[in-house]
Amino acid sequence: MRFLLLFLTVLLLFFSCSEKNIKKVDVSKIDIDLYIDRYDIDFYNATPETLPKIKQKYPYFFPLEFTDSLSFAKINDKQEQELFKETQKKYSNFSEVENQLTSLFKHVKYYNTKFTAPKIITMLTNIDYDSRVIYADSLLLVSLDVYLGKNHQFYNDYPKYIKENNTKNHIVVDVAKALINKQFSSLNNRSFVEKIIYEGKKMYLLDMYLPEVSNKEKIGYSQEKIDWAEANEEQIWMYFIEKDLLFSTDTKINKRFLEDAPFSKFYLEHDNLSPGKIGVWVGWQIVKSYMNHNDVSLQELLKITEIDLYNKSKYKPKK
């Protein structure tokens, strides 16, 4: 019995460390001014009397060609109202997401003292999952109708790998990704290994900005898919080496291993068991290995070239 308890304790610690081997910092004394405007509520409850004030408050949503009659046609549309009603069921109280965003912004400011939190505007976009979060200047737009829960009836026709991220807990991940993308310039015409490390750097920033969020939530995989990635890390890496992919500049590889997809394309029998964008996941492991073996700051991580990082990473995939 004592052996069993010891075994279970070690097992628990192993999984805890593998999931949470992330540097945690004290952000309790960091001040953040968080402003959230509920455009979705303001707009879909608008009346002829209140619409002028709403237009004044949100001028960027009302170009000259968007007349009042068009506004009320949209407001009174049956499907639009149904979408608004369903969204309100989940987000009439926004405090949970607000707390997550506050923690995120505090962590960003901890690593970048010049950071100023953008104003959050919640809205509906008719489930445009390609525009979940838009970060522009001092505004950050969040499409709440994309986050009703992966099993919501509105998403019945959507692919499983898309629905996996249509959850409340994924809002803060998508917001963090939008902020991180602004910190990176484009990486054009580079080798595959540079591309996966470039994406791996972004994933590592997610680790720093969202220390309490699970790995599967950050990468956007189901539990089965992340289990597959962890169990096959060595085989994935050997495939990249054996197929001479690491230093290839063939852009066709992007679609196979870097872009969102139901699975990655090794052209093997059981490809469907793999998650999409497996190259991003591998790049993440390489960057974590580099940070474990080198005493550098987050800012230094952003400056180092992808090739230098790879050469200094001492990356060895788990068997």
HELIX and SHEET records of a PDB file:
HELIX    1   1 ARG A    2  LYS A   20  1                                  19    
HELIX    2   2 TYR A   39  TYR A   44  1                                   6    
HELIX    3   3 LEU A   51  LYS A   57  1                                   7    
HELIX    4   4 PRO A   59  PHE A   61  5                                   3    
HELIX    5   5 ASP A   68  ASN A   76  1                                   9    
HELIX    6   6 LYS A   78  TYR A   91  1                                  14    
HELIX    7   7 SER A   95  TYR A  111  1                                  17    
HELIX    8   8 TYR A  129  SER A  131  5                                   3    
HELIX    9   9 LEU A  144  VAL A  146  5                                   3    
HELIX   10  10 GLN A  153  TYR A  155  5                                   3    
HELIX   11  11 LYS A  160  LYS A  163  1                                   4    
HELIX   12  12 LYS A  168  HIS A  170  5                                   3    
HELIX   13  13 ILE A  171  ASN A  181  1                                  11    
HELIX   14  14 PHE A  192  TYR A  209  1                                  18    
HELIX   15  15 ASN A  215  ILE A  219  1                                   5    
HELIX   16  16 GLN A  223  ALA A  231  1                                   9    
HELIX   17  17 GLU A  233  GLU A  242  1                                  10    
HELIX   18  18 LYS A  252  PHE A  257  1                                   6    
HELIX   19  19 ASP A  271  LEU A  273  5                                   3    
HELIX   20  20 ILE A  278  HIS A  293  1                                  16    
HELIX   21  21 LEU A  298  LYS A  303  1                                   6    
HELIX   22  22 GLU A  306  LYS A  312  1                                   7    
SHEET    1   A 4 ILE A  36  ARG A  38  0                                        
SHEET    2   A 4 LYS A 119  MET A 123  1                                        
SHEET    3   A 4 LEU A 139  SER A 143  1                                        
SHEET    4   A 4 VAL A 133  ALA A 136 -1                                        
END                                                                             
